Every structure is written in C-alpha cells, then in structure tokens.
Amino acid sequence: MATDREQIESIKAQALQQLADLRANPKPSYSIDGQNVAWDAYLASLERTVDWCDRKLAGYEPYEIASRGCS
C-alpha cells in the first residue's frame, strides 16, 4: 500500500499531466441541455490541487529551526 506521501505525489503528477494536456489542446466552455462544462474552472481546480499537494509535500520535508537565547 502506498504511503500518504506517495499518494500525494501521484495526485500531483496526475493533475500536472491533465494541466499539460488541457494547455496543449484547449477546449471551449459550453452548455448542453442545462449542463455546463467550464474548462477554465476545471483548469483552476487542477492548479489548486497542485498547490495543495505542494503544501502537503512541504510538510514531509525536513526542516531546521534557528533560535538564539538571550542571557
């Protein structure tokens, strides 16, 4: 079973691939029988997903806290 980090990396990779595909072959937004398809909103959603993944993955990175004591 994949770890949380691996799953987030997979989600990010899939979102980036979909973004690349949509940008390479842009599609117009349309409405059919009351159903709206807004590709620009979908594109924005994918970008938010990548940003979310980046924030989550940053939490897995080692970090250092610098502090200084006063006497």
MMTF fields as JSON, N, C-alpha, C and O atoms, coordinates in Angstrom:
{
  "mmtfVersion": "1.0.0",
  "mmtfProducer": "UNKNOWN",
  "numBonds": 283,
  "numAtoms": 284,
  "numGroups": 71,
  "numChains": 1,
  "numModels": 1,
  "chainsPerModel": [1],
  "groupsPerChain": [71],
  "chainIdList": ["A"],
  "bondAtomList": [4, 2, 8, 6, 12, 10, 16, 14, 20, 18, 24, 22, 28, 26, 32, 30, 36, 34, 40, 38, 44, 42, 48, 46, 52, 50, 56, 54, 60, 58, 64, 62, 68, 66, 72, 70, 76, 74, 80, 78, 84, 82, 88, 86, 92, 90, 96, 94, 100, 98, 104, 102, 108, 106, 112, 110, 116, 114, 120, 118, 124, 122, 128, 126, 132, 130, 136, 134, 140, 138, 144, 142, 148, 146, 152, 150, 156, 154, 160, 158, 164, 162, 168, 166, 172, 170, 176, 174, 180, 178, 184, 182, 188, 186, 192, 190, 196, 194, 200, 198, 204, 202, 208, 206, 212, 210, 216, 214, 220, 218, 224, 222, 228, 226, 232, 230, 236, 234, 240, 238, 244, 242, 248, 246, 252, 250, 256, 254, 260, 258, 264, 262, 268, 266, 272, 270, 276, 274, 280, 278],
  "bondOrderList": [1, 1, 1, 1, 1, 1, 1, 1, 1, 1, 1, 1, 1, 1, 1, 1, 1, 1, 1, 1, 1, 1, 1, 1, 1, 1, 1, 1, 1, 1, 1, 1, 1, 1, 1, 1, 1, 1, 1, 1, 1, 1, 1, 1, 1, 1, 1, 1, 1, 1, 1, 1, 1, 1, 1, 1, 1, 1, 1, 1, 1, 1, 1, 1, 1, 1, 1, 1, 1, 1],
  "groupList": [{"groupName": "MET", "atomNameList": ["N", "CA", "C", "O"], "elementList": ["N", "C", "C", "O"], "formalChargeList": [0, 0, 0, 0], "bondAtomList": [1, 0, 2, 1, 3, 2], "bondOrderList": [1, 1, 2], "singleLetterCode": "M", "chemCompType": "L-PEPTIDE LINKING"}, {"groupName": "ALA", "atomNameList": ["N", "CA", "C", "O"], "elementList": ["N", "C", "C", "O"], "formalChargeList": [0, 0, 0, 0], "bondAtomList": [1, 0, 2, 1, 3, 2], "bondOrderList": [1, 1, 2], "singleLetterCode": "A", "chemCompType": "L-PEPTIDE LINKING"}, {"groupName": "THR", "atomNameList": ["N", "CA", "C", "O"], "elementList": ["N", "C", "C", "O"], "formalChargeList": [0, 0, 0, 0], "bondAtomList": [1, 0, 2, 1, 3, 2], "bondOrderList": [1, 1, 2], "singleLetterCode": "T", "chemCompType": "L-PEPTIDE LINKING"}, {"groupName": "ASP", "atomNameList": ["N", "CA", "C", "O"], "elementList": ["N", "C", "C", "O"], "formalChargeList": [0, 0, 0, 0], "bondAtomList": [1, 0, 2, 1, 3, 2], "bondOrderList": [1, 1, 2], "singleLetterCode": "D", "chemCompType": "L-PEPTIDE LINKING"}, {"groupName": "ARG", "atomNameList": ["N", "CA", "C", "O"], "elementList": ["N", "C", "C", "O"], "formalChargeList": [0, 0, 0, 0], "bondAtomList": [1, 0, 2, 1, 3, 2], "bondOrderList": [1, 1, 2], "singleLetterCode": "R", "chemCompType": "L-PEPTIDE LINKING"}, {"groupName": "GLU", "atomNameList": ["N", "CA", "C", "O"], "elementList": ["N", "C", "C", "O"], "formalChargeList": [0, 0, 0, 0], "bondAtomList": [1, 0, 2, 1, 3, 2], "bondOrderList": [1, 1, 2], "singleLetterCode": "E", "chemCompType": "L-PEPTIDE LINKING"}, {"groupName": "GLN", "atomNameList": ["N", "CA", "C", "O"], "elementList": ["N", "C", "C", "O"], "formalChargeList": [0, 0, 0, 0], "bondAtomList": [1, 0, 2, 1, 3, 2], "bondOrderList": [1, 1, 2], "singleLetterCode": "Q", "chemCompType": "L-PEPTIDE LINKING"}, {"groupName": "ILE", "atomNameList": ["N", "CA", "C", "O"], "elementList": ["N", "C", "C", "O"], "formalChargeList": [0, 0, 0, 0], "bondAtomList": [1, 0, 2, 1, 3, 2], "bondOrderList": [1, 1, 2], "singleLetterCode": "I", "chemCompType": "L-PEPTIDE LINKING"}, {"groupName": "SER", "atomNameList": ["N", "CA", "C", "O"], "elementList": ["N", "C", "C", "O"], "formalChargeList": [0, 0, 0, 0], "bondAtomList": [1, 0, 2, 1, 3, 2], "bondOrderList": [1, 1, 2], "singleLetterCode": "S", "chemCompType": "L-PEPTIDE LINKING"}, {"groupName": "LYS", "atomNameList": ["N", "CA", "C", "O"], "elementList": ["N", "C", "C", "O"], "formalChargeList": [0, 0, 0, 0], "bondAtomList": [1, 0, 2, 1, 3, 2], "bondOrderList": [1, 1, 2], "singleLetterCode": "K", "chemCompType": "L-PEPTIDE LINKING"}, {"groupName": "LEU", "atomNameList": ["N", "CA", "C", "O"], "elementList": ["N", "C", "C", "O"], "formalChargeList": [0, 0, 0, 0], "bondAtomList": [1, 0, 2, 1, 3, 2], "bondOrderList": [1, 1, 2], "singleLetterCode": "L", "chemCompType": "L-PEPTIDE LINKING"}, {"groupName": "ASN", "atomNameList": ["N", "CA", "C", "O"], "elementList": ["N", "C", "C", "O"], "formalChargeList": [0, 0, 0, 0], "bondAtomList": [1, 0, 2, 1, 3, 2], "bondOrderList": [1, 1, 2], "singleLetterCode": "N", "chemCompType": "L-PEPTIDE LINKING"}, {"groupName": "PRO", "atomNameList": ["N", "CA", "C", "O"], "elementList": ["N", "C", "C", "O"], "formalChargeList": [0, 0, 0, 0], "bondAtomList": [1, 0, 2, 1, 3, 2], "bondOrderList": [1, 1, 2], "singleLetterCode": "P", "chemCompType": "L-PEPTIDE LINKING"}, {"groupName": "TYR", "atomNameList": ["N", "CA", "C", "O"], "elementList": ["N", "C", "C", "O"], "formalChargeList": [0, 0, 0, 0], "bondAtomList": [1, 0, 2, 1, 3, 2], "bondOrderList": [1, 1, 2], "singleLetterCode": "Y", "chemCompType": "L-PEPTIDE LINKING"}, {"groupName": "GLY", "atomNameList": ["N", "CA", "C", "O"], "elementList": ["N", "C", "C", "O"], "formalChargeList": [0, 0, 0, 0], "bondAtomList": [1, 0, 2, 1, 3, 2], "bondOrderList": [1, 1, 2], "singleLetterCode": "G", "chemCompType": "PEPTIDE LINKING"}, {"groupName": "VAL", "atomNameList": ["N", "CA", "C", "O"], "elementList": ["N", "C", "C", "O"], "formalChargeList": [0, 0, 0, 0], "bondAtomList": [1, 0, 2, 1, 3, 2], "bondOrderList": [1, 1, 2], "singleLetterCode": "V", "chemCompType": "L-PEPTIDE LINKING"}, {"groupName": "TRP", "atomNameList": ["N", "CA", "C", "O"], "elementList": ["N", "C", "C", "O"], "formalChargeList": [0, 0, 0, 0], "bondAtomList": [1, 0, 2, 1, 3, 2], "bondOrderList": [1, 1, 2], "singleLetterCode": "W", "chemCompType": "L-PEPTIDE LINKING"}, {"groupName": "CYS", "atomNameList": ["N", "CA", "C", "O"], "elementList": ["N", "C", "C", "O"], "formalChargeList": [0, 0, 0, 0], "bondAtomList": [1, 0, 2, 1, 3, 2], "bondOrderList": [1, 1, 2], "singleLetterCode": "C", "chemCompType": "L-PEPTIDE LINKING"}],
  "groupTypeList": [0, 1, 2, 3, 4, 5, 6, 7, 5, 8, 7, 9, 1, 6, 1, 10, 6, 6, 10, 1, 3, 10, 4, 1, 11, 12, 9, 12, 8, 13, 8, 7, 3, 14, 6, 11, 15, 1, 16, 3, 1, 13, 10, 1, 8, 10, 5, 4, 2, 15, 3, 16, 17, 3, 4, 9, 10, 1, 14, 13, 5, 12, 13, 5, 7, 1, 8, 4, 14, 17, 8],
  "groupIdList": [1, 2, 3, 4, 5, 6, 7, 8, 9, 10, 11, 12, 13, 14, 15, 16, 17, 18, 19, 20, 21, 22, 23, 24, 25, 26, 27, 28, 29, 30, 31, 32, 33, 34, 35, 36, 37, 38, 39, 40, 41, 42, 43, 44, 45, 46, 47, 48, 49, 50, 51, 52, 53, 54, 55, 56, 57, 58, 59, 60, 61, 62, 63, 64, 65, 66, 67, 68, 69, 70, 71],
  "secStructList": [7, 7, 7, 2, 2, 2, 2, 2, 2, 2, 2, 2, 2, 2, 2, 2, 2, 2, 2, 2, 2, 2, 2, 2, 1, 7, 7, 7, 7, 3, 3, 3, 6, 6, 3, 3, 3, 7, 2, 2, 2, 2, 2, 2, 2, 2, 2, 2, 2, 2, 2, 2, 2, 2, 2, 2, 2, 2, 6, 6, 1, 7, 7, 7, 7, 7, 7, 7, 7, 7, 7],
  "xCoordList": [0.847, 0.0, 0.888, 1.902, 0.507, 1.284, 1.162, 0.131, 2.241, 2.22, 1.445, 1.146, 1.124, 0.423, 1.226, 0.673, 2.528, 3.387, 3.344, 3.252, 3.409, 3.375, 2.034, 1.99, 0.949, -0.359, -0.463, -1.002, 0.049, 0.022, 0.885, 0.5, 2.049, 2.906, 2.201, 2.328, 1.461, 0.708, -0.412, -0.618, -1.13, -2.194, -1.608, -2.17, -0.479, 0.163, 0.575, 0.354, 1.172, 1.619, 0.435, 0.526, -0.674, -1.861, -2.439, -2.826, -2.492, -3.021, -2.139, -2.643, -0.826, 0.093, -0.046, 0.036, -0.255, -0.437, -1.724, -1.743, -2.799, -4.06, -3.917, -4.448, -3.201, -2.957, -2.205, -2.564, -1.163, -0.37, -1.231, -1.13, -2.08, -2.951, -3.946, -4.17, -4.542, -5.523, -4.883, -5.491, -3.675, -2.996, -2.515, -2.465, -2.162, -1.724, -2.904, -2.766, -4.065, -5.275, -6.434, -7.318, -6.438, -7.5, -8.878, -9.039, -9.869, -11.246, -12.127, -11.877, -13.145, -14.047, -15.046, -15.387, -15.498, -16.572, -17.875, -18.025, -18.826, -20.093, -21.2, -20.955, -22.421, -23.6, -24.506, -24.844, -24.892, -25.78, -26.873, -26.581, -28.099, -29.25, -29.141, -29.432, -28.725, -28.638, -27.383, -27.18, -26.536, -25.273, -24.16, -23.934, -23.461, -22.376, -21.034, -20.796, -20.173, -18.809, -17.896, -17.78, -17.254, -16.382, -14.939, -14.487, -14.232, -12.86, -11.932, -10.982, -12.194, -11.339, -11.475, -10.494, -12.667, -12.865, -12.181, -11.618, -12.226, -11.549, -10.045, -9.366, -9.528, -8.101, -7.689, -6.662, -8.479, -8.204, -8.247, -7.443, -9.171, -9.278, -8.023, -7.519, -7.525, -6.301, -5.109, -4.263, -5.046, -3.96, -4.03, -3.001, -5.248, -5.412, -4.991, -4.415, -5.279, -4.878, -3.358, -2.82, -2.67, -1.2, -0.662, 0.273, -1.238, -0.816, -1.029, -0.165, -2.169, -2.458, -1.421, -0.917, -1.114, -0.115, 1.243, 1.928, 1.628, 2.902, 2.957, 3.973, 1.866, 1.833, 1.931, 2.655, 1.22, 1.269, 2.656, 3.181, 3.242, 4.563, 5.637, 6.61, 5.467, 6.428, 6.462, 7.497, 5.347, 5.285, 6.092, 6.412, 6.428, 7.217, 8.723, 9.535, 9.081, 10.491, 11.097, 10.43, 12.336, 12.987, 13.172, 13.328, 13.152, 13.303, 14.171, 14.409, 14.631, 15.508, 14.978, 14.568, 14.995, 14.564, 15.797, 16.478, 16.074, 17.207, 16.694, 15.736, 17.338, 16.94, 18.176, 19.235, 18.02, 19.134, 18.631, 17.598, 19.35, 18.958, 19.592, 20.664, 18.933, 19.461, 19.723, 18.943, 20.804, 21.07, 21.143, 21.358],
  "yCoordList": [-1.181, 0.0, 1.237, 1.285, 2.213, 3.446, 4.29, 4.299, 4.988, 5.891, 7.15, 7.389, 7.955, 9.216, 10.083, 10.675, 10.153, 10.98, 10.497, 11.307, 9.187, 8.635, 8.92, 9.2, 8.849, 9.145, 10.613, 10.93, 11.501, 12.937, 13.21, 13.997, 12.568, 12.73, 12.238, 12.844, 11.147, 10.608, 11.562, 11.793, 12.111, 13.08, 14.285, 14.761, 14.772, 15.935, 15.615, 16.418, 14.445, 14.066, 13.969, 14.411, 13.39, 13.274, 14.649, 14.908, 15.521, 16.867, 17.636, 18.326, 17.513, 18.195, 17.656, 18.42, 16.343, 15.757, 16.269, 16.583, 16.352, 16.871, 18.341, 18.772, 19.112, 20.525, 20.64, 21.445, 19.833, 19.87, 19.502, 20.135, 18.48, 18.058, 19.155, 19.429, 19.783, 20.838, 22.068, 22.729, 22.368, 23.537, 23.251, 24.154, 22.006, 21.636, 21.584, 21.887, 21.199, 21.079, 21.776, 21.112, 23.112, 23.838, 23.55, 23.341, 23.547, 23.283, 24.452, 25.067, 24.753, 25.843, 25.37, 24.189, 26.303, 26.005, 25.959, 26.639, 25.146, 25.038, 24.611, 24.234, 24.683, 24.291, 23.468, 23.887, 22.289, 21.418, 20.909, 20.321, 21.13, 20.645, 20.99, 20.16, 22.206, 22.666, 22.24, 22.624, 21.449, 21.031, 21.93, 22.025, 22.593, 23.491, 22.794, 22.098, 22.996, 22.493, 23.705, 24.288, 24.072, 25.249, 24.779, 24.466, 24.735, 24.234, 25.148, 24.676, 26.459, 27.37, 27.122, 27.238, 26.785, 26.456, 25.143, 24.999, 24.188, 22.901, 23.1, 22.504, 23.945, 24.263, 24.891, 24.52, 25.834, 26.48, 25.459, 25.53, 24.518, 23.467, 22.594, 22.24, 22.251, 21.454, 22.221, 21.64, 23.523, 24.342, 24.39, 24.332, 24.497, 24.484, 23.128, 23.063, 22.057, 20.726, 20.613, 20.065, 21.128, 21.097, 21.926, 21.5, 23.102, 23.941, 23.219, 23.269, 22.548, 21.791, 20.682, 20.473, 19.981, 18.906, 19.468, 18.879, 20.602, 21.222, 21.549, 21.313, 22.094, 22.432, 21.171, 21.156, 20.131, 18.877, 18.241, 17.766, 18.23, 17.622, 18.407, 17.823, 19.715, 20.529, 20.105, 20.229, 19.609, 19.15, 17.889, 17.572, 17.166, 15.949, 16.223, 15.353, 17.427, 17.779, 18.051, 18.602, 17.672, 18.003, 19.525, 20.209, 20.023, 21.45, 21.721, 20.843, 22.936, 23.348, 24.659, 25.553, 24.752, 25.988, 26.62, 26.003, 27.831, 28.56, 29.46, 30.211, 29.374, 30.243, 30.676, 30.053, 31.734, 32.261, 32.632, 33.286, 32.221, 32.553, 33.872, 34.25, 34.544, 35.785, 35.561, 34.894, 36.113, 35.965, 37.306, 37.376],
  "zCoordList": [0.0, 0.0, 0.0, 0.695, -0.766, -0.9, 0.372, 1.045, 0.67, 1.814, 1.447, 0.277, 2.464, 2.204, 1.246, 0.319, 1.475, 0.625, -0.824, -1.747, -1.022, -2.379, -3.058, -4.256, -2.296, -2.863, -3.27, -4.331, -2.433, -2.758, -3.981, -4.846, -4.065, -5.245, -6.495, -7.559, -6.377, -7.515, -7.938, -9.129, -6.962, -7.265, -7.989, -8.975, -7.495, -8.12, -9.553, -10.46, -9.756, -11.102, -12.066, -13.211, -11.603, -12.452, -12.787, -13.926, -11.789, -12.02, -13.002, -13.888, -12.841, -13.764, -15.181, -16.142, -15.324, -16.651, -17.294, -18.484, -16.508, -17.035, -17.416, -18.44, -16.596, -16.935, -18.255, -19.114, -18.41, -19.644, -20.847, -21.898, -20.7, -21.802, -22.171, -23.35, -21.151, -21.426, -22.055, -22.898, -21.65, -22.237, -23.65, -24.486, -23.921, -25.271, -26.235, -27.42, -25.712, -26.537, -25.83, -25.289, -25.828, -25.117, -25.704, -26.906, -24.804, -25.22, -24.782, -23.746, -25.562, -25.174, -24.112, -24.043, -23.302, -22.354, -23.133, -24.149, -22.649, -23.36, -22.405, -21.259, -22.916, -22.16, -23.068, -24.175, -22.584, -23.353, -22.42, -21.379, -22.786, -22.012, -20.532, -19.671, -20.245, -18.864, -18.129, -16.977, -18.779, -18.162, -18.676, -19.882, -17.746, -18.116, -17.941, -16.954, -18.913, -18.834, -18.979, -20.057, -17.878, -17.858, -17.707, -16.606, -18.816, -18.791, -18.013, -17.389, -18.039, -17.283, -15.776, -15.042, -15.316, -13.898, -13.557, -12.472, -14.47, -14.259, -14.194, -13.358, -15.085, -15.094, -13.763, -13.195, -13.268, -11.979, -10.846, -9.916, -10.917, -9.9, -9.896, -8.831, -11.062, -11.145, -10.568, -9.888, -10.842, -10.293, -8.766, -8.092, -8.221, -6.76, -6.183, -5.098, -6.907, -6.459, -6.386, -5.424, -7.396, -7.397, -6.233, -5.557, -5.991, -4.865, -3.538, -2.663, -3.379, -2.162, -1.97, -0.867, -3.054, -2.988, -2.564, -1.728, -3.139, -2.775, -1.291, -0.637, -0.757, 0.681, 1.539, 2.535, 1.166, 1.923, 1.843, 2.85, 0.667, 0.493, 1.246, 1.725, 1.353, 2.099, 3.563, 4.217, 4.082, 5.46, 5.701, 6.847, 4.644, 4.774, 4.702, 5.018, 4.289, 4.16, 5.536, 6.412, 5.722, 6.994, 7.093, 6.082, 8.288, 8.469, 9.682, 10.512, 9.762, 10.847, 11.413, 10.673, 12.711, 13.378, 13.998, 14.817, 13.612, 14.175, 15.293, 15.113, 16.435, 17.549, 18.306, 18.221, 19.03, 19.794, 21.178, 21.319, 22.177, 23.533, 23.985, 23.514, 24.878, 25.446, 26.935, 27.615, 27.427, 28.875, 29.553, 30.763]
}
